[in-house]
Amino acid sequence: MKKISCNIIKDVLPLYLDDVVSEDTKNMVEEHLKSCESCRKEAVLLNEDLILPLGSGAQDAEIKTLKYLKKQFRNKKAVVSAVSVFLAFIIMLGTYALLVTPKLFIPYDSTCIKVEKIDEKLYARYIGSNLDGSVARNSFPLEKDGEKKDVTFFYIYKSPWSELRALLQKDTEDHLIFLGNADEIDEVYYGKFRIERPEELSADLEESELIWKK
């Protein structure tokens, strides 16, 4: 087979690199590039992304490198995504804890905290939209002024979350809190108490408001 001159190869190289030549011309150029260093250099100058003939091994190495880089990129992207999701979760959890964990005592106010007797049962009524919860101690005997009385303590609390909810809601709500049977309670006090330390209930009594009695 007559050897193709470098001038002819160089003339068709641009078309070859653009992949607009026939299959025969493509084969001819690739066969020539295998044995002609000068034309290979010319091809590199024309196109830095020159795809060398499969027999050279260059394409396989390039494909392996690209696959490795792609895999590394995907792994890095997956790690970054996982870390981002985790950090977002921690921030949300921390924000939620800051909003709901603090239990802020609501001071006594006779205009919005009252004790009512309904069907022989005692209820505390709270008028407001910022209530987060309440704490009540079942009636227990306590000596007061030389007499034994069945006394009940209770208090209500708010949190930053309930305060925020109240600002958004704006409508006042009416809450009923069950305290116990009326015939089992002599007095109801509003104030914080130490349920784990009954020996200090007298001190709690002094710091609380008497808001109902028989």
Secondary structure, DSSP 8 states (H G I E B T S, - for coil): -----HHHHHHHHHHHHTT-S-HHHHHHHHHHHHH-HHHHHHHHHH-TT----GGGSHHHHHHHHHHHHHHHHHHHHHHHHHHHHHHHHHHHHHHHHHHHS--EE----TTTEEEEEETTEEEEEEE-S---EEEEEEEEEEEETTEEEEEEEEEEEE-HHHHHHHHHH-S--EEEEEEEEGGG-SEEEES---TT-GGGHHHHHHTSEEEEE-
